[in-house]
Amino acid sequence: MLHLRPMKEKKSKISIANRRAGFDYEFLENYTAGIVLYGTEIKSIRAGKASLVDTYCIFINNELYVKNMHIAEYFWASYNRKDPKRDRKLLLNRKELNKLQRSVKEKGLTIVPKRLFISDNGYAKLDIALAKGKKEYDKRESIKDKDRRRAEQRGDDY
């Protein structure tokens, strides 16, 4: 009799972060959104060929889009190539979209992409945050806190 063991699911190691966002913005609320992609774009993301530098989210016709997210063209793609910096629709439920839209309109907040990753079931997801811009003195304070934490981890006196 043949005994089959269940296959272990592979955890995806793809996680592309927007490091600058944490420095420039104070995150208030976090969300995870799906992304509408075409065939070769997901292959490029799985190869790690994406960038979140200078990305931001905007509402167009009551739908949330991410702008300036660069996904490189897939090397083996023959036809149906898409613009690497095209606007991509984000998938959230209507209640979350309405809440984000109200917050952005009224309070002067913005929506910032934090991290692009592949979920356990193989879909590309984008961690976004409702954020408030930091002032210059807030940024200096963040640097001091970061240096202080690093010194504590090393065991140095600060």
Helices and strands as residue ranges (DSSP letters): E 15-17, H 19-24, E 25-35, H 39-46, E 50-51, E 56-60, E 63-67, E 70-71, E 88-91, H 94-107, E 110-118, E 124-133, H 136-154
